[in-house]
Amino acid sequence: MTSARIISYVAILIVLILAGLAVFPFYWMFVTATTSDANMFGSVPQLLPDFSRLGIFAQIFAESAVREWLVNSLVIAAGTAVLTLLFAVPLGYAFSRFSFRGKALVGFGLLATQMLPEAVLVVPLFSIFSPLHLLNNLGGLVLANTAFTLPVITWILKNAFDTVPVDIEEAAVLDGCSGIMALVHVVLPVVMPSVAASAVIAFFHGWNEYVFALTFITDDGLKPASVGLAGFIGEISTPIQSVMAVGVVYTLPAVVLYLIMQRFIVSGMAAGSVKG
């Protein structure tokens, strides 16, 4: 066996180990959700799921508002992704193509906003949202999440726009396109992987956000899944199987979306991190 083949096998083994470590938490949640109390607290851990106890998943949908929580999370995440792109695309394009006074200061200001944790801004945002009737409102969460994702997405798209030669736009303008038409029909298709990656990043932020959702939403019917899942933890007892089952249901859409968009995420992040 040649040394090159040995190195290839070792690399494959390392990748499989890392993949197993990444998948194991999700697998263990599924195993725990289908484990009885007797086996869960027994001396020998149950390593395989008990498929006869899959009814726990139907039970959590019947006994709690999991379906409503997931819909709320989807609305917040999708709204965050759409609104972020609506602002980040023109903003990133402006940073890439135009020079203006204070450009460096504005760019630094965008990055400086990332130094503030969400917990520090909860009280100021609460006082701003209250008179605007954005509390107990999914739109308020979309706005708050967009404010946090917009700076990062702007810089990702700015670097992606930098990789597109200006000559392409100039040729489109000479052919009769306006500046906006050149952006929409010429530039955006080239950087679409970066746009897709940005959308996924913003979506995940909205899907996983907890602090703002816990503070701004008090109506049980408007809670996202992140807050609803935490509500299963009680002062006296916690239904571990139910918590793990909801955790599996909550994690699965994000995992599926990432697997579907993985190719765009990798290529998009690579394109948005270097200049051509």
C-alpha positions in Angstrom: 0.0 0.0 0.0 1.5 3.3 -1.1 2.0 6.2 1.4 -0.5 8.4 -0.6 -3.2 5.8 -0.2 -2.5 5.5 3.5 -2.8 9.3 3.9 -6.0 9.2 1.9 -7.5 6.5 4.3 -6.4 8.4 7.3 -8.0 11.6 6.0 -11.2 9.7 5.3 -11.1 8.3 8.8 -10.6 11.7 10.4 -13.5 13.1 8.4 -15.8 10.3 9.5 -14.8 10.8 13.1 -15.5 14.5 12.9 -18.8 13.9 11.1 -19.7 11.4 13.9 -18.9 13.9 16.6 -21.1 16.5 14.8 -24.0 14.2 14.4 -23.8 12.5 17.8 -25.7 15.2 19.8 -28.6 15.1 17.5 -28.6 11.2 17.6 -28.4 11.2 21.4 -31.4 13.6 21.6 -33.3 11.1 19.5 -32.2 8.2 21.6 -33.1 10.0 24.9 -36.5 10.9 23.5 -37.3 7.3 22.9 -35.9 6.0 26.2 -38.1 4.9 29.1 -37.6 6.3 32.6 -36.4 2.8 33.8 -33.7 2.6 31.1 -32.8 6.2 31.3 -31.8 6.0 34.9 -30.5 2.5 34.7 -26.9 1.5 35.3 -26.4 0.6 31.6 -27.0 3.4 29.1 -29.3 2.8 26.2 -27.3 3.4 23.1 -30.0 2.6 20.4 -33.3 4.2 20.0 -36.5 2.3 21.0 -38.7 2.7 17.9 -41.7 1.4 19.8 -41.7 4.7 21.7 -41.9 7.0 18.7 -45.3 8.0 19.9 -43.6 10.6 22.0 -43.4 12.8 18.9 -47.1 12.7 18.3 -47.6 13.3 22.0 -45.7 16.6 22.1 -47.7 17.9 19.2 -51.0 16.9 20.9 -50.2 18.2 24.3 -48.3 21.4 23.6 -48.1 24.2 21.1 -45.1 22.9 19.2 -46.7 23.4 15.8 -47.5 27.1 16.6 -43.9 27.6 18.0 -42.4 26.2 14.8 -44.5 28.3 12.6 -43.6 31.4 14.6 -39.9 30.5 14.4 -40.3 30.1 10.6 -41.9 33.5 10.2 -39.2 35.2 12.3 -36.3 33.4 10.6 -37.7 33.9 7.0 -38.6 37.5 7.8 -35.1 38.2 9.1 -33.5 36.6 6.1 -35.6 38.6 3.6 -35.4 41.9 5.4 -31.6 41.5 5.9 -31.0 40.9 2.2 -33.3 43.8 1.2 -31.0 46.2 3.1 -27.7 44.3 2.8 -27.6 44.0 -1.0 -27.8 47.7 -1.8 -25.6 48.6 1.2 -22.9 46.1 0.3 -23.0 47.2 -3.3 -22.6 50.8 -2.3 -19.6 50.0 -0.1 -18.1 48.0 -3.0 -18.7 50.4 -5.8 -18.8 53.9 -4.5 -16.5 56.2 -2.6 -17.9 58.8 -0.2 -16.8 60.8 2.7 -16.9 58.9 6.0 -17.0 55.5 4.2 -14.4 53.9 6.5 -16.1 55.4 9.6 -19.5 54.0 8.5 -17.9 50.6 7.8 -16.2 50.6 11.2 -19.5 51.6 12.8 -21.2 48.6 11.3 -18.6 46.2 12.7 -18.6 48.0 16.1 -22.3 47.1 16.5 -21.2 43.4 16.7 -19.3 44.2 19.9 -22.5 44.7 21.9 -24.2 41.5 23.1 -27.9 41.2 22.8 -28.4 41.2 26.6 -27.1 44.8 26.8 -29.6 46.1 24.2 -32.7 44.3 25.6 -33.8 47.2 27.9 -33.2 50.0 25.3 -35.0 48.1 22.6 -37.8 47.3 24.9 -38.3 51.0 25.7 -38.2 51.8 21.9 -40.5 49.0 20.9 -43.1 49.6 23.6 -44.6 52.9 22.2 -44.3 51.6 18.7 -46.5 48.6 19.6 -43.8 46.1 18.5 -43.9 44.1 21.7 -45.8 40.8 21.5 -45.3 41.2 17.7 -43.3 38.9 15.5 -42.4 41.9 13.3 -40.6 43.4 16.3 -38.4 40.3 16.6 -37.7 40.4 12.8 -36.5 44.0 13.1 -34.4 43.3 16.2 -32.8 40.2 14.5 -32.2 42.1 11.3 -30.3 44.8 13.2 -27.9 42.2 14.4 -27.4 40.3 11.1 -27.3 43.3 8.8 -23.7 44.4 9.5 -22.2 40.9 9.0 -24.2 40.2 5.9 -23.3 43.6 4.5 -19.6 42.9 4.7 -20.0 39.4 3.2 -21.8 40.8 0.2 -19.5 43.8 -0.1 -16.5 41.4 -0.5 -18.5 39.3 -2.9 -19.3 42.4 -5.0 -15.6 43.2 -5.0 -14.9 40.0 -6.9 -17.1 41.1 -9.8 -15.2 43.2 -12.4 -16.6 46.7 -12.9 -16.1 46.2 -16.7 -19.1 43.8 -16.7 -21.4 46.5 -15.4 -20.0 49.1 -17.7 -20.7 46.8 -20.7 -24.2 46.3 -19.5 -24.8 50.0 -19.1 -23.5 50.6 -22.7 -26.0 48.0 -23.8 -28.8 50.0 -22.4 -29.1 48.8 -18.8 -29.6 51.3 -16.0 -27.5 51.0 -12.8 -30.2 49.1 -11.0 -30.9 46.8 -13.9 -27.1 46.0 -14.2 -27.1 45.1 -10.5 -30.2 42.9 -10.6 -29.6 41.2 -14.0 -25.8 41.1 -14.2 -24.1 41.4 -10.8 -26.5 39.5 -8.5 -26.5 36.3 -10.6 -22.7 36.2 -10.3 -22.7 36.6 -6.5 -25.8 34.5 -6.0 -23.9 31.8 -3.9 -22.9 34.6 -1.5 -26.5 35.8 -1.4 -27.7 32.3 -0.6 -25.1 31.9 2.1 -26.1 35.2 3.6 -29.7 34.2 3.6 -28.9 31.0 5.4 -26.8 32.8 8.0 -29.6 35.4 8.7 -32.2 32.6 8.7 -30.3 30.6 11.4 -29.9 33.7 13.5 -33.6 34.3 13.5 -34.4 30.6 14.0 -32.1 30.3 17.1 -32.5 33.7 18.7 -33.7 33.5 22.3 -33.0 36.6 24.4 -35.2 39.1 22.4 -37.9 36.5 21.9 -38.0 35.7 25.7 -38.2 39.4 26.6 -40.5 40.9 23.9 -43.0 38.0 23.6 -45.3 37.2 26.5 -48.3 35.8 24.5 -48.0 32.0 24.5 -49.4 31.9 21.0 -46.6 34.0 19.6 -43.6 32.3 21.3 -41.0 30.8 18.9 -39.7 27.3 19.4 -36.6 28.4 21.2 -38.6 30.0 24.0 -41.3 27.3 24.0 -38.6 24.6 24.4 -37.2 26.3 27.5 -40.7 26.3 28.9 -40.6 22.6 29.3 -38.0 22.9 32.1 -40.0 23.0 35.4 -39.0 23.9 39.0 -40.0 20.5 40.3 -39.6 18.1 37.4 -38.7 18.2 33.8 -40.1 15.7 31.2 -36.7 14.8 29.7 -38.2 12.7 26.9 -40.5 15.5 25.8 -37.7 18.1 26.0 -35.5 15.9 23.8 -38.3 15.2 21.4 -39.1 18.9 20.9 -35.3 19.4 20.6 -35.2 16.9 17.7 -38.2 18.5 16.0 -36.7 22.0 16.5 -33.3 21.0 15.2 -34.4 19.0 12.2 -35.6 21.8 9.9 -32.3 23.7 10.4 -30.2 20.6 9.7 -32.2 19.8 6.5 -31.9 23.4 5.3 -28.2 23.4 5.9 -27.7 20.1 4.0 -29.8 21.5 1.1 -27.9 24.8 1.0 -24.4 23.5 1.9 -22.9 23.9 -1.5 -24.0 27.5 -1.7 -22.9 28.2 1.8 -19.3 26.9 1.2 -18.9 28.6 -2.2 -20.6 31.8 -1.0 -18.5 32.2 2.2 -15.3 31.6 0.1 -16.4 34.2 -2.4 -17.3 36.7 0.3 -14.1 36.4 2.2 -11.5 37.2 -0.5 -11.2 39.8 -3.1 -10.5 39.0 -6.7 
